[in-house]
Structure formats: C-alpha cells, structure tokens
Amino acid sequence: MSDVQSVQPTSTPVVSPQLIAAATGVVAVMLLLAYLVAFDQGALSQGGMYLHELMHDGRHLLGVPCH
Ligand SMILES: [Zn+2]
C-alpha cells in the first residue's frame, strides 16, 4: 500500500463571466463602429450631416474605397 494521496487540483476560472460579457460588448461596439466607418455609405448614419461627414472622413482616413 502506498501512502501517496492523490491531490485534486483546485482550479479557478482564468476568465470570469463578467470579463467575457464585457469583452463581448466591446467587440460588438467595435464591429458596429467598423461597419459605420467602412461600409455604411449613409444608410445608418443619416442622423445629420455631421455624423455622415465624420464617417466619410474616417473612411478616407483608413483608406477604405469610397468614391
Ligand atoms: Zn469619399
């Protein structure tokens, strides 16, 4: 008989559910911004010419084909 006892490793989650939720939210906002700047072409950003021009300038700044 051996006296060696098996030790179960205690594990704590490295990534908490709150961190996953926060990261998912940040990624969703970043994807929305990328869509607005790169692909919107005025479909969603019609809330005024300021927003449209801001997205248009961002498109030119990032080198996304525009016109
Ligand atoms: Zn343009």
PDB file of the backbone (N, CA, C, O) and the ligand in Angstrom, with CONECT records:
HET     ZN  A 101       1
ATOM      1  N   MET A   1       0.831  -1.182   0.000  1.00  0.00           N
ATOM      2  CA  MET A   1       0.000   0.000   0.000  1.00  0.00           C
ATOM      3  C   MET A   1       0.866   1.232   0.000  1.00  0.00           C
ATOM      4  O   MET A   1       1.909   1.302   0.649  1.00  0.00           O
ATOM      5  N   SER A   2       0.401   2.178  -0.737  1.00  0.00           N
ATOM      6  CA  SER A   2       1.179   3.410  -0.764  1.00  0.00           C
ATOM      7  C   SER A   2       0.472   4.480   0.043  1.00  0.00           C
ATOM      8  O   SER A   2      -0.751   4.493   0.179  1.00  0.00           O
ATOM      9  N   ASP A   3       1.265   5.349   0.557  1.00  0.00           N
ATOM     10  CA  ASP A   3       0.702   6.452   1.349  1.00  0.00           C
ATOM     11  C   ASP A   3       0.494   7.711   0.510  1.00  0.00           C
ATOM     12  O   ASP A   3       0.103   8.762   1.017  1.00  0.00           O
ATOM     13  N   VAL A   4       0.762   7.578  -0.762  1.00  0.00           N
ATOM     14  CA  VAL A   4       0.618   8.759  -1.623  1.00  0.00           C
ATOM     15  C   VAL A   4      -0.863   9.002  -1.854  1.00  0.00           C
ATOM     16  O   VAL A   4      -1.596   8.112  -2.287  1.00  0.00           O
ATOM     17  N   GLN A   5      -1.278  10.189  -1.567  1.00  0.00           N
ATOM     18  CA  GLN A   5      -2.666  10.561  -1.797  1.00  0.00           C
ATOM     19  C   GLN A   5      -2.742  11.411  -3.061  1.00  0.00           C
ATOM     20  O   GLN A   5      -1.904  12.276  -3.320  1.00  0.00           O
ATOM     21  N   SER A   6      -3.745  11.134  -3.803  1.00  0.00           N
ATOM     22  CA  SER A   6      -3.904  11.962  -4.997  1.00  0.00           C
ATOM     23  C   SER A   6      -4.466  13.316  -4.599  1.00  0.00           C
ATOM     24  O   SER A   6      -5.401  13.423  -3.805  1.00  0.00           O
ATOM     25  N   VAL A   7      -3.881  14.316  -5.161  1.00  0.00           N
ATOM     26  CA  VAL A   7      -4.310  15.685  -4.867  1.00  0.00           C
ATOM     27  C   VAL A   7      -5.055  16.207  -6.084  1.00  0.00           C
ATOM     28  O   VAL A   7      -4.514  16.298  -7.186  1.00  0.00           O
ATOM     29  N   GLN A   8      -6.295  16.542  -5.849  1.00  0.00           N
ATOM     30  CA  GLN A   8      -7.088  17.125  -6.933  1.00  0.00           C
ATOM     31  C   GLN A   8      -6.726  18.600  -7.068  1.00  0.00           C
ATOM     32  O   GLN A   8      -6.803  19.357  -6.100  1.00  0.00           O
ATOM     33  N   PRO A   9      -6.340  18.991  -8.246  1.00  0.00           N
ATOM     34  CA  PRO A   9      -6.002  20.408  -8.412  1.00  0.00           C
ATOM     35  C   PRO A   9      -7.251  21.278  -8.304  1.00  0.00           C
ATOM     36  O   PRO A   9      -8.299  20.994  -8.884  1.00  0.00           O
ATOM     37  N   THR A  10      -7.091  22.328  -7.549  1.00  0.00           N
ATOM     38  CA  THR A  10      -8.202  23.272  -7.471  1.00  0.00           C
ATOM     39  C   THR A  10      -8.040  24.259  -8.609  1.00  0.00           C
ATOM     40  O   THR A  10      -6.976  24.841  -8.816  1.00  0.00           O
ATOM     41  N   SER A  11      -9.093  24.421  -9.315  1.00  0.00           N
ATOM     42  CA  SER A  11      -8.999  25.330 -10.447  1.00  0.00           C
ATOM     43  C   SER A  11      -9.946  26.500 -10.255  1.00  0.00           C
ATOM     44  O   SER A  11     -11.089  26.349  -9.824  1.00  0.00           O
ATOM     45  N   THR A  12      -9.447  27.627 -10.577  1.00  0.00           N
ATOM     46  CA  THR A  12     -10.281  28.818 -10.599  1.00  0.00           C
ATOM     47  C   THR A  12     -10.345  29.283 -12.049  1.00  0.00           C
ATOM     48  O   THR A  12      -9.352  29.214 -12.773  1.00  0.00           O
ATOM     49  N   PRO A  13     -11.480  29.741 -12.457  1.00  0.00           N
ATOM     50  CA  PRO A  13     -11.588  30.180 -13.853  1.00  0.00           C
ATOM     51  C   PRO A  13     -10.654  31.357 -14.119  1.00  0.00           C
ATOM     52  O   PRO A  13     -10.615  32.327 -13.363  1.00  0.00           O
ATOM     53  N   VAL A  14      -9.925  31.248 -15.185  1.00  0.00           N
ATOM     54  CA  VAL A  14      -8.999  32.322 -15.546  1.00  0.00           C
ATOM     55  C   VAL A  14      -9.771  33.524 -16.072  1.00  0.00           C
ATOM     56  O   VAL A  14      -9.417  34.675 -15.818  1.00  0.00           O
ATOM     57  N   VAL A  15     -10.828  33.228 -16.805  1.00  0.00           N
ATOM     58  CA  VAL A  15     -11.637  34.298 -17.384  1.00  0.00           C
ATOM     59  C   VAL A  15     -13.006  34.250 -16.722  1.00  0.00           C
ATOM     60  O   VAL A  15     -13.709  33.242 -16.793  1.00  0.00           O
ATOM     61  N   SER A  16     -13.367  35.332 -16.089  1.00  0.00           N
ATOM     62  CA  SER A  16     -14.645  35.366 -15.390  1.00  0.00           C
ATOM     63  C   SER A  16     -15.774  35.641 -16.389  1.00  0.00           C
ATOM     64  O   SER A  16     -15.540  36.202 -17.459  1.00  0.00           O
ATOM     65  N   PRO A  17     -16.971  35.252 -16.039  1.00  0.00           N
ATOM     66  CA  PRO A  17     -18.116  35.541 -16.928  1.00  0.00           C
ATOM     67  C   PRO A  17     -18.325  37.038 -17.140  1.00  0.00           C
ATOM     68  O   PRO A  17     -18.753  37.457 -18.216  1.00  0.00           O
ATOM     69  N   GLN A  18     -18.027  37.845 -16.122  1.00  0.00           N
ATOM     70  CA  GLN A  18     -18.169  39.293 -16.302  1.00  0.00           C
ATOM     71  C   GLN A  18     -17.176  39.807 -17.334  1.00  0.00           C
ATOM     72  O   GLN A  18     -17.502  40.695 -18.122  1.00  0.00           O
ATOM     73  N   LEU A  19     -15.970  39.255 -17.336  1.00  0.00           N
ATOM     74  CA  LEU A  19     -14.972  39.676 -18.318  1.00  0.00           C
ATOM     75  C   LEU A  19     -15.398  39.262 -19.724  1.00  0.00           C
ATOM     76  O   LEU A  19     -15.216  40.015 -20.682  1.00  0.00           O
ATOM     77  N   ILE A  20     -15.965  38.067 -19.842  1.00  0.00           N
ATOM     78  CA  ILE A  20     -16.444  37.623 -21.159  1.00  0.00           C
ATOM     79  C   ILE A  20     -17.566  38.527 -21.644  1.00  0.00           C
ATOM     80  O   ILE A  20     -17.608  38.888 -22.820  1.00  0.00           O
ATOM     81  N   ALA A  21     -18.482  38.898 -20.741  1.00  0.00           N
ATOM     82  CA  ALA A  21     -19.584  39.786 -21.130  1.00  0.00           C
ATOM     83  C   ALA A  21     -19.053  41.153 -21.529  1.00  0.00           C
ATOM     84  O   ALA A  21     -19.508  41.725 -22.520  1.00  0.00           O
ATOM     85  N   ALA A  22     -18.102  41.683 -20.780  1.00  0.00           N
ATOM     86  CA  ALA A  22     -17.544  42.991 -21.114  1.00  0.00           C
ATOM     87  C   ALA A  22     -16.792  42.931 -22.435  1.00  0.00           C
ATOM     88  O   ALA A  22     -16.909  43.845 -23.251  1.00  0.00           O
ATOM     89  N   ALA A  23     -16.030  41.880 -22.657  1.00  0.00           N
ATOM     90  CA  ALA A  23     -15.274  41.752 -23.909  1.00  0.00           C
ATOM     91  C   ALA A  23     -16.214  41.609 -25.094  1.00  0.00           C
ATOM     92  O   ALA A  23     -15.954  42.158 -26.164  1.00  0.00           O
ATOM     93  N   THR A  24     -17.315  40.869 -24.909  1.00  0.00           N
ATOM     94  CA  THR A  24     -18.298  40.722 -25.986  1.00  0.00           C
ATOM     95  C   THR A  24     -18.927  42.068 -26.328  1.00  0.00           C
ATOM     96  O   THR A  24     -19.124  42.382 -27.502  1.00  0.00           O
ATOM     97  N   GLY A  25     -19.239  42.855 -25.316  1.00  0.00           N
ATOM     98  CA  GLY A  25     -19.799  44.182 -25.556  1.00  0.00           C
ATOM     99  C   GLY A  25     -18.832  45.087 -26.283  1.00  0.00           C
ATOM    100  O   GLY A  25     -19.223  45.803 -27.205  1.00  0.00           O
ATOM    101  N   VAL A  26     -17.578  45.063 -25.881  1.00  0.00           N
ATOM    102  CA  VAL A  26     -16.566  45.902 -26.538  1.00  0.00           C
ATOM    103  C   VAL A  26     -16.398  45.482 -27.997  1.00  0.00           C
ATOM    104  O   VAL A  26     -16.306  46.332 -28.883  1.00  0.00           O
ATOM    105  N   VAL A  27     -16.359  44.184 -28.244  1.00  0.00           N
ATOM    106  CA  VAL A  27     -16.211  43.697 -29.623  1.00  0.00           C
ATOM    107  C   VAL A  27     -17.425  44.103 -30.460  1.00  0.00           C
ATOM    108  O   VAL A  27     -17.277  44.475 -31.624  1.00  0.00           O
ATOM    109  N   ALA A  28     -18.621  44.033 -29.875  1.00  0.00           N
ATOM    110  CA  ALA A  28     -19.822  44.421 -30.620  1.00  0.00           C
ATOM    111  C   ALA A  28     -19.781  45.900 -30.979  1.00  0.00           C
ATOM    112  O   ALA A  28     -20.134  46.276 -32.097  1.00  0.00           O
ATOM    113  N   VAL A  29     -19.354  46.741 -30.041  1.00  0.00           N
ATOM    114  CA  VAL A  29     -19.274  48.178 -30.325  1.00  0.00           C
ATOM    115  C   VAL A  29     -18.217  48.450 -31.386  1.00  0.00           C
ATOM    116  O   VAL A  29     -18.428  49.278 -32.272  1.00  0.00           O
ATOM    117  N   MET A  30     -17.088  47.764 -31.304  1.00  0.00           N
ATOM    118  CA  MET A  30     -16.027  47.960 -32.289  1.00  0.00           C
ATOM    119  C   MET A  30     -16.476  47.504 -33.681  1.00  0.00           C
ATOM    120  O   MET A  30     -16.155  48.151 -34.678  1.00  0.00           O
ATOM    121  N   LEU A  31     -17.213  46.394 -33.751  1.00  0.00           N
ATOM    122  CA  LEU A  31     -17.719  45.936 -35.044  1.00  0.00           C
ATOM    123  C   LEU A  31     -18.736  46.918 -35.616  1.00  0.00           C
ATOM    124  O   LEU A  31     -18.761  47.157 -36.824  1.00  0.00           O
ATOM    125  N   LEU A  32     -19.578  47.491 -34.746  1.00  0.00           N
ATOM    126  CA  LEU A  32     -20.541  48.490 -35.206  1.00  0.00           C
ATOM    127  C   LEU A  32     -19.814  49.717 -35.741  1.00  0.00           C
ATOM    128  O   LEU A  32     -20.180  50.243 -36.793  1.00  0.00           O
ATOM    129  N   LEU A  33     -18.795  50.174 -35.032  1.00  0.00           N
ATOM    130  CA  LEU A  33     -18.026  51.323 -35.499  1.00  0.00           C
ATOM    131  C   LEU A  33     -17.320  51.012 -36.816  1.00  0.00           C
ATOM    132  O   LEU A  33     -17.296  51.846 -37.721  1.00  0.00           O
ATOM    133  N   ALA A  34     -16.749  49.821 -36.924  1.00  0.00           N
ATOM    134  CA  ALA A  34     -16.078  49.445 -38.174  1.00  0.00           C
ATOM    135  C   ALA A  34     -17.077  49.403 -39.317  1.00  0.00           C
ATOM    136  O   ALA A  34     -16.770  49.817 -40.434  1.00  0.00           O
ATOM    137  N   TYR A  35     -18.284  48.897 -39.034  1.00  0.00           N
ATOM    138  CA  TYR A  35     -19.307  48.884 -40.080  1.00  0.00           C
ATOM    139  C   TYR A  35     -19.691  50.299 -40.479  1.00  0.00           C
ATOM    140  O   TYR A  35     -19.786  50.610 -41.666  1.00  0.00           O
ATOM    141  N   LEU A  36     -19.915  51.165 -39.479  1.00  0.00           N
ATOM    142  CA  LEU A  36     -20.334  52.533 -39.777  1.00  0.00           C
ATOM    143  C   LEU A  36     -19.295  53.269 -40.598  1.00  0.00           C
ATOM    144  O   LEU A  36     -19.634  54.007 -41.523  1.00  0.00           O
ATOM    145  N   VAL A  37     -18.030  53.070 -40.262  1.00  0.00           N
ATOM    146  CA  VAL A  37     -16.977  53.803 -40.965  1.00  0.00           C
ATOM    147  C   VAL A  37     -16.722  53.198 -42.339  1.00  0.00           C
ATOM    148  O   VAL A  37     -16.568  53.932 -43.315  1.00  0.00           O
ATOM    149  N   ALA A  38     -16.676  51.888 -42.427  1.00  0.00           N
ATOM    150  CA  ALA A  38     -16.200  51.259 -43.654  1.00  0.00           C
ATOM    151  C   ALA A  38     -17.302  50.940 -44.656  1.00  0.00           C
ATOM    152  O   ALA A  38     -17.076  51.031 -45.863  1.00  0.00           O
ATOM    153  N   PHE A  39     -18.485  50.569 -44.185  1.00  0.00           N
ATOM    154  CA  PHE A  39     -19.469  50.015 -45.117  1.00  0.00           C
ATOM    155  C   PHE A  39     -20.822  50.719 -45.124  1.00  0.00           C
ATOM    156  O   PHE A  39     -21.669  50.398 -45.956  1.00  0.00           O
ATOM    157  N   ASP A  40     -21.040  51.644 -44.243  1.00  0.00           N
ATOM    158  CA  ASP A  40     -22.378  52.200 -44.065  1.00  0.00           C
ATOM    159  C   ASP A  40     -22.855  52.957 -45.296  1.00  0.00           C
ATOM    160  O   ASP A  40     -23.989  52.769 -45.736  1.00  0.00           O
ATOM    161  N   GLN A  41     -22.024  53.791 -45.841  1.00  0.00           N
ATOM    162  CA  GLN A  41     -22.365  54.604 -47.021  1.00  0.00           C
ATOM    163  C   GLN A  41     -23.634  55.437 -46.796  1.00  0.00           C
ATOM    164  O   GLN A  41     -24.369  55.705 -47.746  1.00  0.00           O
ATOM    165  N   GLY A  42     -23.889  55.835 -45.583  1.00  0.00           N
ATOM    166  CA  GLY A  42     -25.014  56.724 -45.305  1.00  0.00           C
ATOM    167  C   GLY A  42     -26.309  56.034 -44.962  1.00  0.00           C
ATOM    168  O   GLY A  42     -27.293  56.719 -44.685  1.00  0.00           O
ATOM    169  N   ALA A  43     -26.367  54.712 -44.964  1.00  0.00           N
ATOM    170  CA  ALA A  43     -27.620  54.011 -44.692  1.00  0.00           C
ATOM    171  C   ALA A  43     -28.052  54.186 -43.234  1.00  0.00           C
ATOM    172  O   ALA A  43     -29.230  54.421 -42.965  1.00  0.00           O
ATOM    173  N   LEU A  44     -27.127  54.077 -42.307  1.00  0.00           N
ATOM    174  CA  LEU A  44     -27.470  54.225 -40.888  1.00  0.00           C
ATOM    175  C   LEU A  44     -27.070  55.587 -40.336  1.00  0.00           C
ATOM    176  O   LEU A  44     -27.664  56.062 -39.369  1.00  0.00           O
ATOM    177  N   SER A  45     -26.092  56.205 -40.930  1.00  0.00           N
ATOM    178  CA  SER A  45     -25.574  57.454 -40.375  1.00  0.00           C
ATOM    179  C   SER A  45     -26.265  58.652 -41.004  1.00  0.00           C
ATOM    180  O   SER A  45     -25.604  59.609 -41.408  1.00  0.00           O
ATOM    181  N   GLN A  46     -27.585  58.608 -41.088  1.00  0.00           N
ATOM    182  CA  GLN A  46     -28.334  59.728 -41.642  1.00  0.00           C
ATOM    183  C   GLN A  46     -28.846  60.652 -40.552  1.00  0.00           C
ATOM    184  O   GLN A  46     -29.736  61.468 -40.789  1.00  0.00           O
ATOM    185  N   GLY A  47     -28.284  60.526 -39.357  1.00  0.00           N
ATOM    186  CA  GLY A  47     -28.724  61.364 -38.247  1.00  0.00           C
ATOM    187  C   GLY A  47     -28.232  62.782 -38.351  1.00  0.00           C
ATOM    188  O   GLY A  47     -28.222  63.498 -37.349  1.00  0.00           O
ATOM    189  N   GLY A  48     -27.835  63.204 -39.490  1.00  0.00           N
ATOM    190  CA  GLY A  48     -27.316  64.558 -39.668  1.00  0.00           C
ATOM    191  C   GLY A  48     -26.070  64.502 -40.512  1.00  0.00           C
ATOM    192  O   GLY A  48     -25.407  63.470 -40.614  1.00  0.00           O
ATOM    193  N   MET A  49     -25.772  65.612 -41.105  1.00  0.00           N
ATOM    194  CA  MET A  49     -24.605  65.643 -41.984  1.00  0.00           C
ATOM    195  C   MET A  49     -23.309  65.524 -41.199  1.00  0.00           C
ATOM    196  O   MET A  49     -22.305  65.055 -41.736  1.00  0.00           O
ATOM    197  N   TYR A  50     -23.311  65.946 -39.918  1.00  0.00           N
ATOM    198  CA  TYR A  50     -22.086  65.859 -39.128  1.00  0.00           C
ATOM    199  C   TYR A  50     -21.656  64.409 -38.991  1.00  0.00           C
ATOM    200  O   TYR A  50     -20.490  64.088 -39.219  1.00  0.00           O
ATOM    201  N   LEU A  51     -22.578  63.526 -38.621  1.00  0.00           N
ATOM    202  CA  LEU A  51     -22.235  62.111 -38.454  1.00  0.00           C
ATOM    203  C   LEU A  51     -21.843  61.489 -39.790  1.00  0.00           C
ATOM    204  O   LEU A  51     -20.898  60.703 -39.863  1.00  0.00           O
ATOM    205  N   HIS A  52     -22.568  61.843 -40.837  1.00  0.00           N
ATOM    206  CA  HIS A  52     -22.244  61.309 -42.167  1.00  0.00           C
ATOM    207  C   HIS A  52     -20.848  61.750 -42.590  1.00  0.00           C
ATOM    208  O   HIS A  52     -20.061  60.943 -43.086  1.00  0.00           O
ATOM    209  N   GLU A  53     -20.543  63.019 -42.397  1.00  0.00           N
ATOM    210  CA  GLU A  53     -19.222  63.525 -42.794  1.00  0.00           C
ATOM    211  C   GLU A  53     -18.124  62.933 -41.926  1.00  0.00           C
ATOM    212  O   GLU A  53     -17.018  62.685 -42.405  1.00  0.00           O
ATOM    213  N   LEU A  54     -18.420  62.707 -40.654  1.00  0.00           N
ATOM    214  CA  LEU A  54     -17.425  62.090 -39.763  1.00  0.00           C
ATOM    215  C   LEU A  54     -17.086  60.678 -40.231  1.00  0.00           C
ATOM    216  O   LEU A  54     -15.917  60.295 -40.280  1.00  0.00           O
ATOM    217  N   MET A  55     -18.113  59.911 -40.572  1.00  0.00           N
ATOM    218  CA  MET A  55     -17.865  58.554 -41.059  1.00  0.00           C
ATOM    219  C   MET A  55     -17.163  58.588 -42.413  1.00  0.00           C
ATOM    220  O   MET A  55     -16.306  57.751 -42.696  1.00  0.00           O
ATOM    221  N   HIS A  56     -17.526  59.548 -43.238  1.00  0.00           N
ATOM    222  CA  HIS A  56     -16.894  59.673 -44.555  1.00  0.00           C
ATOM    223  C   HIS A  56     -15.413  60.007 -44.406  1.00  0.00           C
ATOM    224  O   HIS A  56     -14.572  59.435 -45.099  1.00  0.00           O
ATOM    225  N   ASP A  57     -15.095  60.933 -43.504  1.00  0.00           N
ATOM    226  CA  ASP A  57     -13.694  61.286 -43.274  1.00  0.00           C
ATOM    227  C   ASP A  57     -12.927  60.106 -42.696  1.00  0.00           C
ATOM    228  O   ASP A  57     -11.764  59.894 -43.039  1.00  0.00           O
ATOM    229  N   GLY A  58     -13.568  59.338 -41.822  1.00  0.00           N
ATOM    230  CA  GLY A  58     -12.915  58.152 -41.265  1.00  0.00           C
ATOM    231  C   GLY A  58     -12.638  57.119 -42.345  1.00  0.00           C
ATOM    232  O   GLY A  58     -11.612  56.438 -42.320  1.00  0.00           O
ATOM    233  N   ARG A  59     -13.550  57.009 -43.281  1.00  0.00           N
ATOM    234  CA  ARG A  59     -13.361  56.081 -44.391  1.00  0.00           C
ATOM    235  C   ARG A  59     -12.140  56.472 -45.210  1.00  0.00           C
ATOM    236  O   ARG A  59     -11.331  55.620 -45.579  1.00  0.00           O
ATOM    237  N   HIS A  60     -12.011  57.755 -45.492  1.00  0.00           N
ATOM    238  CA  HIS A  60     -10.847  58.219 -46.246  1.00  0.00           C
ATOM    239  C   HIS A  60      -9.584  58.044 -45.416  1.00  0.00           C
ATOM    240  O   HIS A  60      -8.541  57.661 -45.946  1.00  0.00           O
ATOM    241  N   LEU A  61      -9.669  58.323 -44.119  1.00  0.00           N
ATOM    242  CA  LEU A  61      -8.500  58.201 -43.246  1.00  0.00           C
ATOM    243  C   LEU A  61      -7.973  56.783 -43.217  1.00  0.00           C
ATOM    244  O   LEU A  61      -6.761  56.567 -43.189  1.00  0.00           O
ATOM    245  N   LEU A  62      -8.881  55.809 -43.222  1.00  0.00           N
ATOM    246  CA  LEU A  62      -8.462  54.408 -43.137  1.00  0.00           C
ATOM    247  C   LEU A  62      -8.142  53.806 -44.504  1.00  0.00           C
ATOM    248  O   LEU A  62      -7.684  52.666 -44.584  1.00  0.00           O
ATOM    249  N   GLY A  63      -8.375  54.551 -45.565  1.00  0.00           N
ATOM    250  CA  GLY A  63      -8.056  54.052 -46.898  1.00  0.00           C
ATOM    251  C   GLY A  63      -9.079  53.083 -47.444  1.00  0.00           C
ATOM    252  O   GLY A  63      -8.785  52.319 -48.363  1.00  0.00           O
ATOM    253  N   VAL A  64     -10.288  53.105 -46.882  1.00  0.00           N
ATOM    254  CA  VAL A  64     -11.343  52.235 -47.399  1.00  0.00           C
ATOM    255  C   VAL A  64     -11.845  52.839 -48.704  1.00  0.00           C
ATOM    256  O   VAL A  64     -12.097  54.043 -48.759  1.00  0.00           O
ATOM    257  N   PRO A  65     -11.998  52.039 -49.752  1.00  0.00           N
ATOM    258  CA  PRO A  65     -12.503  52.594 -51.010  1.00  0.00           C
ATOM    259  C   PRO A  65     -13.849  53.261 -50.817  1.00  0.00           C
ATOM    260  O   PRO A  65     -14.755  52.706 -50.196  1.00  0.00           O
ATOM    261  N   CYS A  66     -13.963  54.456 -51.356  1.00  0.00           N
ATOM    262  CA  CYS A  66     -15.180  55.234 -51.121  1.00  0.00           C
ATOM    263  C   CYS A  66     -15.779  55.710 -52.431  1.00  0.00           C
ATOM    264  O   CYS A  66     -16.826  55.219 -52.853  1.00  0.00           O
ATOM    265  N   HIS A  67     -15.126  56.656 -53.070  1.00  0.00           N
ATOM    266  CA  HIS A  67     -15.641  57.186 -54.337  1.00  0.00           C
ATOM    267  C   HIS A  67     -14.495  57.634 -55.204  1.00  0.00           C
ATOM    268  O   HIS A  67     -14.713  58.113 -56.317  1.00  0.00           O
TER     269      HIS A  67
HETATM  270 ZN    ZN A 101     -15.299  59.617 -50.006  1.00  0.00          ZN2+
END
